[in-house]
Amino acid sequence: MKNKTKYIEIFIKSLSIDKKKFNEKLKYNDIDEWDSIGHMTLVSGLEEGFNISLDTDDIVDFSSFKKGIQILKKHKIT
C-alpha cells in the first residue's frame, strides 16, 4: 500500500468520518470529528500505522491534512 493511501485511510478511520466527507483540504476543526480528542486519536493512529513517534511541536503544528504530509516527510515517509 502506498504511504499516501495509508495516510488517508488512517485519517478517515481515526476521525471516524465517511469517505465522502474526506478531502485533502481538511483543516483542524473544519469538521466536528477533528476536535482535540479526534486530533489525539489521529496522532496515535499515525504513530501506530507508520511506527513513528511525533514530537510535541509536530502534534501542535499538525493543523491540516497537507501539514500532516509535511510532518510525515520529516520522518522519511513519502
GROMACS elastic network, one bead per residue, 0.5 to 0.9 nm:
[ bonds ]
;  ai    aj funct       b0    kb
    1     4     6  0.84795   500
    1     5     6  0.67250   500
    1     6     6  0.65445   500
    2     5     6  0.53473   500
    2     6     6  0.62462   500
    2     7     6  0.86595   500
    2    78     6  0.86953   500
    3     7     6  0.59908   500
    3     8     6  0.85868   500
    3    50     6  0.86718   500
    3    77     6  0.70366   500
    3    78     6  0.63218   500
    4     8     6  0.61846   500
    4     9     6  0.85861   500
    4    69     6  0.81648   500
    4    77     6  0.89923   500
    4    78     6  0.72707   500
    5     8     6  0.51354   500
    5     9     6  0.62068   500
    5    10     6  0.86339   500
    6     9     6  0.50900   500
    6    10     6  0.61420   500
    6    11     6  0.84985   500
    6    49     6  0.80040   500
    6    50     6  0.88177   500
    7    10     6  0.51543   500
    7    11     6  0.60772   500
    7    12     6  0.86933   500
    7    46     6  0.74003   500
    7    49     6  0.83478   500
    7    50     6  0.87417   500
    7    68     6  0.88449   500
    7    69     6  0.83023   500
    8    12     6  0.62126   500
    8    13     6  0.85522   500
    8    22     6  0.85641   500
    8    24     6  0.87122   500
    8    65     6  0.87911   500
    9    12     6  0.51887   500
    9    13     6  0.60161   500
    9    14     6  0.83285   500
    9    19     6  0.89745   500
   10    13     6  0.51192   500
   10    14     6  0.56918   500
   10    15     6  0.82658   500
   10    42     6  0.72673   500
   10    45     6  0.61695   500
   10    46     6  0.66669   500
   10    49     6  0.73866   500
   11    14     6  0.53530   500
   11    15     6  0.61158   500
   11    16     6  0.82318   500
   11    17     6  0.84344   500
   11    22     6  0.85873   500
   11    42     6  0.63373   500
   11    45     6  0.79363   500
   11    46     6  0.81489   500
   11    65     6  0.83732   500
   12    15     6  0.54640   500
   12    16     6  0.57314   500
   12    17     6  0.53347   500
   12    18     6  0.70112   500
   12    19     6  0.66447   500
   12    21     6  0.89155   500
   12    22     6  0.70343   500
   12    42     6  0.89261   500
   13    17     6  0.68170   500
   13    18     6  0.87976   500
   13    42     6  0.83978   500
   13    45     6  0.84571   500
   14    17     6  0.80610   500
   14    38     6  0.70234   500
   14    39     6  0.84983   500
   14    41     6  0.57445   500
   14    43     6  0.85281   500
   14    44     6  0.84203   500
   14    45     6  0.62189   500
   14    46     6  0.87875   500
   15    33     6  0.56511   500
   15    34     6  0.63103   500
   15    38     6  0.55583   500
   15    39     6  0.78178   500
   15    41     6  0.72296   500
   15    42     6  0.65299   500
   16    33     6  0.71693   500
   16    38     6  0.86256   500
   17    20     6  0.81730   500
   17    21     6  0.64447   500
   17    22     6  0.71396   500
   17    33     6  0.71046   500
   18    21     6  0.52966   500
   18    22     6  0.68604   500
   19    22     6  0.52643   500
   19    23     6  0.84243   500
   20    23     6  0.79498   500
   21    31     6  0.88219   500
   22    25     6  0.85277   500
   22    26     6  0.72457   500
   23    26     6  0.58771   500
   23    65     6  0.84310   500
   24    27     6  0.87176   500
   24    64     6  0.84451   500
   24    65     6  0.58451   500
   24    66     6  0.68025   500
   25    64     6  0.72389   500
   25    65     6  0.64697   500
   25    66     6  0.71659   500
   26    29     6  0.86389   500
   26    30     6  0.63961   500
   26    31     6  0.79379   500
   26    63     6  0.88770   500
   26    64     6  0.57745   500
   26    65     6  0.56492   500
   26    66     6  0.81090   500
   27    30     6  0.53271   500
   27    31     6  0.79644   500
   27    34     6  0.81132   500
   27    62     6  0.89888   500
   27    63     6  0.57983   500
   27    65     6  0.63118   500
   27    66     6  0.84823   500
   27    67     6  0.89891   500
   28    31     6  0.74655   500
   28    34     6  0.57180   500
   28    35     6  0.68669   500
   28    36     6  0.86535   500
   28    39     6  0.77560   500
   28    62     6  0.80495   500
   28    63     6  0.51150   500
   28    64     6  0.56783   500
   28    65     6  0.83694   500
   29    32     6  0.63179   500
   29    33     6  0.76879   500
   29    34     6  0.52729   500
   29    35     6  0.54879   500
   29    36     6  0.83775   500
   29    63     6  0.87475   500
   30    33     6  0.85416   500
   30    34     6  0.70570   500
   30    35     6  0.87068   500
   31    34     6  0.56454   500
   31    35     6  0.77741   500
   32    35     6  0.62108   500
   32    38     6  0.88909   500
   33    36     6  0.89731   500
   33    37     6  0.84669   500
   33    38     6  0.59593   500
   33    39     6  0.86108   500
   34    37     6  0.75056   500
   34    39     6  0.57945   500
   34    42     6  0.86002   500
   35    38     6  0.51092   500
   35    39     6  0.58923   500
   35    40     6  0.87187   500
   36    40     6  0.64112   500
   36    41     6  0.87002   500
   37    40     6  0.53162   500
   37    41     6  0.62766   500
   37    42     6  0.86024   500
   38    42     6  0.60329   500
   38    43     6  0.85671   500
   39    42     6  0.50477   500
   39    43     6  0.61853   500
   39    44     6  0.86044   500
   39    59     6  0.85184   500
   39    62     6  0.86559   500
   40    44     6  0.60781   500
   40    45     6  0.84701   500
   40    59     6  0.82677   500
   41    44     6  0.50946   500
   41    45     6  0.60973   500
   41    46     6  0.86687   500
   42    46     6  0.61984   500
   42    47     6  0.85860   500
   43    46     6  0.51907   500
   43    47     6  0.61748   500
   43    48     6  0.86186   500
   43    54     6  0.76841   500
   43    59     6  0.70447   500
   43    62     6  0.87959   500
   44    47     6  0.51038   500
   44    48     6  0.61308   500
   44    49     6  0.83790   500
   44    53     6  0.88942   500
   44    54     6  0.89997   500
   45    48     6  0.52074   500
   45    49     6  0.57766   500
   45    50     6  0.83238   500
   46    49     6  0.50130   500
   46    50     6  0.57872   500
   46    51     6  0.76975   500
   46    52     6  0.75549   500
   46    53     6  0.86905   500
   46    54     6  0.87288   500
   46    72     6  0.89039   500
   47    50     6  0.55427   500
   47    51     6  0.53174   500
   47    53     6  0.55253   500
   47    54     6  0.68678   500
   48    51     6  0.50513   500
   48    52     6  0.69236   500
   48    53     6  0.84746   500
   49    52     6  0.80677   500
   50    53     6  0.88728   500
   50    72     6  0.88355   500
   50    77     6  0.80769   500
   52    72     6  0.89650   500
   52    75     6  0.73728   500
   53    75     6  0.89239   500
   54    57     6  0.81023   500
   54    58     6  0.59744   500
   54    59     6  0.64803   500
   54    71     6  0.84796   500
   54    75     6  0.88037   500
   55    58     6  0.53919   500
   55    59     6  0.63982   500
   55    60     6  0.88344   500
   56    59     6  0.50784   500
   56    60     6  0.61931   500
   56    61     6  0.85113   500
   57    60     6  0.51739   500
   57    61     6  0.59589   500
   57    62     6  0.84468   500
   58    61     6  0.50002   500
   58    62     6  0.58853   500
   58    68     6  0.86291   500
   58    71     6  0.65717   500
   59    62     6  0.52550   500
   59    63     6  0.84062   500
   60    63     6  0.73146   500
   61    64     6  0.86081   500
   61    67     6  0.75452   500
   61    68     6  0.85969   500
   61    71     6  0.85886   500
   62    65     6  0.78578   500
   62    66     6  0.87349   500
   62    67     6  0.57076   500
   62    68     6  0.56318   500
   62    71     6  0.74806   500
   63    66     6  0.83606   500
   63    67     6  0.62709   500
   63    68     6  0.75328   500
   64    67     6  0.50768   500
   64    68     6  0.62988   500
   64    69     6  0.88937   500
   65    68     6  0.51524   500
   65    69     6  0.67260   500
   66    69     6  0.51791   500
   66    70     6  0.66965   500
   66    71     6  0.88807   500
   67    70     6  0.50833   500
   67    71     6  0.62871   500
   67    72     6  0.86976   500
   68    72     6  0.61547   500
   68    73     6  0.86045   500
   69    72     6  0.51084   500
   69    73     6  0.62578   500
   69    74     6  0.89002   500
   69    77     6  0.84097   500
   69    78     6  0.77850   500
   70    73     6  0.50886   500
   70    74     6  0.66487   500
   70    78     6  0.89390   500
   71    74     6  0.52706   500
   71    75     6  0.70144   500
   71    77     6  0.87742   500
   72    75     6  0.51505   500
   72    76     6  0.66212   500
   72    77     6  0.52065   500
   72    78     6  0.70180   500
   73    78     6  0.56184   500
   74    77     6  0.72995   500
   75    78     6  0.87026   500
